[in-house]
Amino acid sequence: MHNIVNFLHIKKAVILITLLFSLALLPALSSDQYGKILEDIDNLQNFGDNDFTTIYTIVSEKPGEEREVLEVRLFRRDVGDLFLMIIISPEVQKGQGFLQLEDNLWFYDPESRKFEHSSAKENIQNSDAKNNDLMVQTLSEDYTVVSHEEGILGNVPVYILNLEAKNDEVPYPKMKLWVRQTPTLPMKSDEYGYSERLMRSSAYLNYVKVGEKYLPTRILMVDMLNVGEKTQITMTNPSIGPLPDYVFTKAYLEKVNK
């Protein structure tokens, strides 16, 4: 038994050394190439002319409270920056929705029948998730790579990028991003406030290929300010296919609630 344990330890050490040696043989990337990684991430998750539909289940847990489960149906048309999210459960919130039109994000409440301005930075209901988390990624437009290195996360070679926001429209002004090298997909992110305090840490646990694109099917978000608070987002039934233009209108959001 002792020999078997030693063999397993040696095998793990060999695997790790091989990975490190492989990384050492890779040519170092320039700053411009690291910046292009953000473009690659965006491109791998942007459906362009194809409309995208899915269902997200958002489970929020807080110490001493019952967990909250929110289910939403989402529609995206990335080429026009159009986005519609409708809450389908729980029943008390059913029909509430968010609609992105050009530079405006609207929240609709069927009870008051009113639209109010919202923001990509706002939390989705009582969870740690932001509206921005479910919208098309625009990292290359929103952030600049200020420093970078290569490393390993688990057993996976990654690029580690430190980012600073180019504008104040994003939820977090600074971010540290661990990106799988092939394909270039985020595996983990630490998100910081203006005081450089760590606000949230997110792990992208699984991806699925939808058409020629990749989207995370499970994201775990941990609130780093409030111990024990976390949110998990799970994606199901993803599909691409043409949607009628009227789906991305205020009239449609009002109609589906009648």
N, C-alpha and C positions, 0 to 999 in steps of 0.2 A: 504493500500500500504506500509506504514511504517513497519507493522508487517511482510509483505512478504519479504521486503529487509533484515530485521533483521534475518529472518529465513534462507535466502540464505547465509548470512555472517556466521551464526552459522554452517550451513551445510558444507561450505568450510573449516572452522576452524576444524571441526570434522574430515574431510577427511585428512587434513594435519597432524593433531595429530596422526591419525591412521597410516599414512605412516611412520612418525617419530618413533612411538612406534614399528612398525614392523621392522624397520631398527635396532633399539636398541636390539631387540631380536635375530637378526642374529649373528652368531659367527664371530668374527673378522678374517680376512684372514691374513695369514703370508706373508712375502715378497716374498717367493718362489711361493705362490699361486697367488699373484698379477702378477708375471712374467709370470705365465701360462696363464693369461688372454690374453696376447699378442698372445700366441700360439693358443688359442681358436679363436681369431679374424681371424688369418691367415687361420686356418682350415675351418672356416665357409665360407670363400670366395675363397678357392683354389679348383679348379675342378679336380685336380689330373690327372687321365688318360682320362677324358672327355674333348673333345675340346669344346670351347665356342665361340659363335659369337653374336654380337649385333651391334646396331647403336647408336652413341652418338651425340647429338646436343649440341654444346657449344656456348652459347650466352654471348658475352662480352659487357659490358656497361661502357662508360667513359664520364664524364661531357663534354658537348659541342661537342660531336662527335656522329655520327650515330652508333647505335649498330651493332656489327659484329656477323654474324651467320655462324658457321662452322659446317659442318656435316661430320662425319667420320664413316667408317665401320671398326670394330675391330674383329680380330681373336686371340684367345689365346689357347696355349697348355701348361698348367702349369707344367706338369710333366717334360717337357724338357726346361722350362723357355723360351718358344718361344712366340713371340708377333708380330703381324702385324697390322698396322693401316693405312688405305688408306683414303685420303680426297675425298669425293664425291661431295661436294659443299662448296663454290661457284665455278663457272666454271673456274675462273682465277687460282684457286689453285687445281683444280681437278686432281687427279692422283699422287699428292705428297704423300709420305708415310714414315712410320717409321718401321723398321724391327729389332727385337731383335734376335740375334744369339749368344748363349752362353753369353759371357761377353761383347759383342759389340752391340751397338745400332746404326743403320744406318739410315740416312735420304736420301731419293731419290727424285730428282727433274727431272720429265720427260722432261722438257724443255732443260736442259743441259745434261740429260741422265747420270748424275754422282751420285755416292754414297758418302756421307760425314759422318764422325763420329759425332754422337750426344750424348746426355746425358739424363738420367732420370730426371735430375735437371732442364732441359731447359723448358721454357714455350711453350705451344702449341700455335703456331702462336702469336697473339697479346692479348691473354687472360691471366687470372690469374691462369689458370690450368697448371699443369706440366705433362710431359709425365708419370711420376711416378704415378699420380693420376688414370690413366687408366690401369696400369699394375697390375699383381698379387701382393697382399699385402704380405710383408715379415717383419712385425713389430718386430716379435720375433728375427729375425736375425739382424735387423738394430738398434734396440733400447734396452736400459736397463731402467727398472723402478727404479728411484732414490728416489721417495717419492709417497705416496698414501694416499687416504682417501675415505670415502663413503659419498654420498650426494644425492640430488634430483635435477634433471633438468626438469623444468616444474612440472609434477606430477609423473615423472618416477624415480625410484631408480637407481642410477648410481655409478660406480667406477670412481674416478677421479685420473688419473695417470699422474705424471710428468716424462717425458722421456728424456734421453740423447742418442745421436747417438753413435753407436759403430764404425762407419766408416764415411768417407767423401763422400760416394756415394749417400746419401739421400739429398733431397733439403733443409731440415731444420735440424740443429744440435740439437735443443731442441723443445719439443712439450708437450702441456698439452692436455690430452685426456679424454673426458667424455664418458664412456662406459655403455650402457644399461646392467643391470645385467642378465636378461634373455630374449632372448638369448644375448650373449656377443657381441654386435655390437656397433661400434662408433656412437655417436649422434652429437658430436661437437669436434672440435680440434682447438687449438690456436697454431700457428707455429712461432717459434722465430729464429732470426739470431744469429750469434756468439756473438754479442754485447748484447744479451738477449732482443733485441728490438722486439716487436710484429710485424711480417711481414704480416701475413694473418690469417684470422679466417674463418673456414669452418663449415657449418651445414649440416648434413646428414638427409635430410627431409623425405625421404621415402625409404623403402626397399621392395624388391620382392624376393620370393623364386624361385630359378631356380634349378630344380632337388632337391637335398638335401642341396643346398647352398643358401646363402643370398647375394644380391648385392644392393647397393643404386641405386635407380632409379632417384633421384634428389639430387644434391649437390649444395649448394650456397656458393661461395667463395668470401669473402670481402677483398679487398686490404686495409690493415691498415696503409699503408704509404701514399697512394694517395686517398684523400677523394672523395667518390662517385664512385670509380671504383669497379666493381664487375663482377663476372662470374657465370653463372648457367649452370650446366651440367645435361642433361636429357637423360636417357637411354630408348630405345625402342627396341622391337622385340628381346629380349634375347632368345637364344636357345643353347642347347647342342647336340652334335652329331659329329661323326667322320668327319674329314677333310683330304683331301689328303696331303701327306707329302710335295708335291711340293709347297703348299700354303706358307709355311714358308721358302721361298728361294728368293734370289735376282732376279733370272730368272723370277719368277712369278710376282714380283712387276714390272719388266720391261715389261712383256707380257701384263698385264692388262691395260697398258697405250698405247698400240699400236692400 
